Amino acid sequence: MDAATQITPTFLTQCGLSELLRLPERTLEDWCVMQAGPPYPKLGRHVRYDLQDVLT
């Protein structure tokens, strides 16, 4: 693994995370409202999940 791969974050959409975790997207939306689940930054009006935070 080279240095660029280690520092480049990989972000998942809500749809991508729901497929990875095999959960409904609605569950992720509920987690956002309740401030539970994996941390996420908002990029504009879009929620993205850092893959490393999800795996941790």
ABEGO torsion letter per residue (X at the ends): XBAAAAABBBBBBAAAAAAAAGBBAAAAAAAAAAGBEBBBBBBEABBBBBAAAAAX
